[in-house]
Amino acid sequence: MPAAEQAPATVDQDSDVVMVAVPVAYVAHVARLLAELDAEAKPRPVPRGPLRPKEQPPARPWPVEDLRRLSTGRSLTHRTVIQVLDALARRPGELLSSPELAAEAGTTRDKIVGAFAGLTRLLKAHYDFPALGLPFTRVAGGPEGRPPEMFYRLDEEQAMRWRQARGLAPE
């Protein structure tokens, strides 16, 4: 049936909806267009200030013996995590973003991200991960409207234990 001879759109007199026949191939495009039009019509929320980081509940402090064993690992993951923990122990209690931590640890953000990607698997295989968790605190945060940034910290007690494990503080 030519376009000029097709049936007219059906109008429901009791609502603001018009029924229109759409070829099946175009249904997804029409739905996307309607969603875009709805999004443009809705008022956008007023931007808020930066979000405060959300801290994960801290795991119990790692025993010095376990930290000492972690500090003697030779894999690339171990070496990077050692650099990170050394950097965090120099600034206990401070939240450091990934770029700040990379600069403080003398490495790149990509190496830190790569090491952290394998860290949980390593800890689950060789340590009591369910009881200990990560050897540092990880905190998610960042300004609204931007990708979230991860922050890292060692509290004073964990920093002291790490320094003891590395032979940098008296036991």
CORGI-V978465 format. One record per pair of residues at least 12 apart in sequence whose C-alpha atoms are under 7 Angstrom apart, sorted by sequence separation. I is the first residue (numbers start at 0). J is the second residue. D is the distance in whole Angstrom. If there is no record, write none. Layout:
# CORGI-V978465
i=<I/I>
j=<J/J>
d=<D/D>
This chain:
# CORGI-V978465
i=<137/138/137/138/137/136/137/135/136/83/86/135/136/86/135/83/82/79/80/79/76/76/76/96/97/96/97/96/95/96/94/95/94/95/94/93/92/91/92/91/92/91/92/91/87/88/87/91/61/88/59/58/61/88/58/88/57/55/54/55/54/53/54/52/53/52/53/52/51/52/50/51/50/49/50/49/50/48/49/66/70/47/60/63/67/63/66/67/63/64/63>
j=<149/150/150/151/151/151/152/151/152/100/103/152/153/104/153/104/104/111/114/114/114/117/118/148/149/149/150/150/150/151/150/151/151/152/152/152/152/152/153/153/154/154/155/155/152/153/153/158/131/158/131/131/134/161/132/162/136/137/137/138/138/138/139/138/139/139/140/140/140/141/140/141/141/141/142/142/143/142/143/161/165/143/157/160/164/161/164/165/163/164/164>
d=<7/5/6/6/5/6/7/7/5/7/6/6/6/5/5/6/5/6/7/6/5/7/7/7/6/6/6/4/5/6/6/5/5/7/5/6/6/7/6/5/5/5/6/5/6/6/6/6/6/4/6/6/6/7/5/7/6/7/7/6/5/6/7/6/5/5/6/4/6/7/6/7/6/6/5/4/6/7/6/6/7/7/6/5/4/7/6/6/7/7/5>
